[in-house]
Structure formats: C-alpha cells, structure tokens
C-alpha cells in the first residue's frame, strides 16, 4: 500500500516537473520570438527615417511611391507578425497615420491620374493596418 502511494506520488511529481519544463520552454520560446521581432525594427526605422514630406497639393511621384512602399513594408511586417506590433505602435503610429493621411489628400498624382485614395486602395494591407492603428483609443481621440 505504501509502495503504491510512493509510486503515485513519484508519478505526480514527474508529471508536474514535465509540465513545468514545457511551460519554461514556452516562456523561452516567447522571449526568443520577441527578441527576433524587435531586431527587425531597426531596418524599418531606417526606411521610415528616410521618408520625405509629402505635399498633397504638389506631390512628387517618387516620394509618394517610396512612402507607399515603406508603409506597405511596415504593414506587412506587422500583419505577418515579423515585428512586435507594440514597438511599431510606440515608434511609428503617428508617422504612419500622418503619411497615410497626406497620401489620402492627394487629388491627382502627376502622370498616373490617380487620387491618393486610389493609390491607397491598391494596397489593402496598408488600408487595413491604418484602420487597425486608428482604432487605438489615443488615436481615435486625436482624429475626432
């Protein structure tokens, strides 16, 4: 009888140890994933930092194209979970929204005869990410 209790106790302790090991492994994996995601923020930072201002009344085509490409890169990296969304929100939330809004204000992009809205509609991921960002409480108050 005592041997059965000891065996049962040993099995329970072994199960608890196995569960603890799985939990610790999961925590380590989460930290590694977060570290990996945060390492990709630096290249994105460089892309965002190199963007020039957009004048919606006199847009320069290469500037608009470069901006759209960068916004799409940021959105793709976030939606694909390649970067930590919280770091992106902290770093790029307002610049992303401001650049999007400037593109949206373009009436006619020279040479393409497209409005900013049409250009944005060509990139559903950018539009989707913009909507996601503008649902943030602090942003919603600012845009109201």
N, C-alpha and C positions, 0 to 999 in steps of 0.2 A: 503494500500500500504506500509506504513512504517512498519507495523507488518510483512508483507511478507519479507521485506528486513532484518529485525531483525532476523526472523526465518532462512532465508537463510544464514545470517552471522553466526548465532549460529551453524548451521549445518556444515558450512565450518570450523569454529574454532574447533568444535568437531571432525571432520574428520582429521584435521591437528594434533590435540592432540593425536588421536588414532594412526596415522601414526608415530608420534614421539615416542609414547610408544612402538610400535613394533620395531622401529629402536633401541631404547635404550635396549630393551630386547635382540635383536640380538647381539648388542655390548657386553652385559654382557655375553651372551652365548659363544661368540667367545673368550673372555678373560678367562672364566672358562675352555673352551676346551684347550686353550693354556697352562694354568696352569697345567691341568691334564696331558697333553702331556709332559710337561717339568719335571714333577715329575718322570716319567719313565726313564729319562736319567741317574739318579744315579745308578740304578741297572745295566744298560747297561755299565756304566763306570766301575763298579766293574768287570764285565765279561771281558771287553777289557783290563783292567789293569792287570789281572791275566794271560794273554796270554804270552807264552814264545816265544822266537825267533825260527824261522824255518830255518834249513839249508837244502836247496833244494837238496844238494848232499848227505846228510846223514839224511834224515827225520826220525823223531821219530813218530811212528804211533799215540800214544795217544795225542801228541802235535798237530798233523795235524787234528785229529778228533775234539779235543777241539776247535781249531781255526775255523774249518769249521762250527761247531755248533754255535759258537759265531757270526761269520759273517752272518749265516743264521738268527739268532735271531735279529740282528741289521736290516737286510734287511726286515724281516717280520714285525718288529715293524714300520719301515718307510713306507713300502708299504701299510700296514694296517692303516696308519695314527694314530697309537697309541702314537707316539712320534713326536715332532716338527722336521721336516726334516732340518730346518735351524740350529738348535742346533746340530744335528747329523753331518751335514756338517762341522760346525765350530770345533766340538770336535773330530770327528773320520774320517774325509775324508781321510787324508793321511795315518793313520794307517790301515784303511780298505783296501785302494788301495795297500799299501805295502804288507800286509799279503796275499791278493789275488794274487798279482804278485809272491810272494815267493811260494805259493802253485802251481801256474801255471808252475813254473820252475822245479817242481819235475818230474824226469824221470820215477822213479819206486818206489812206496811206498811198503816197505817190507811187505810181507805176503799177499798183495792184488793184486800185479802185475798190478796196475793201475798207470797211469801217473797223475800228478796234474791236467792236463786239463780234464781227465776223471772224476776225483773226483769233480771238479767244475761243470762239465756238469750234475752231479747228483742233483745239486741244481740250477734249473733255476732262482729262485728268487735272489740268490746271484749273478749270472752272469748278470741278468737284472739290479740289483741295482749298480753293478760295472760299467756297461755301462752308467747308468744314472749319476753316480758320475764323471766319466772320461769325460763327455761332458761339465763339468764346464770349463769356459774359462781359469782359472788359472791352472787347472789340465792339460788341453789339451796342454798348452804351456810347462809344465813341462815334459810331456810324449813325446813330439815331438822330 
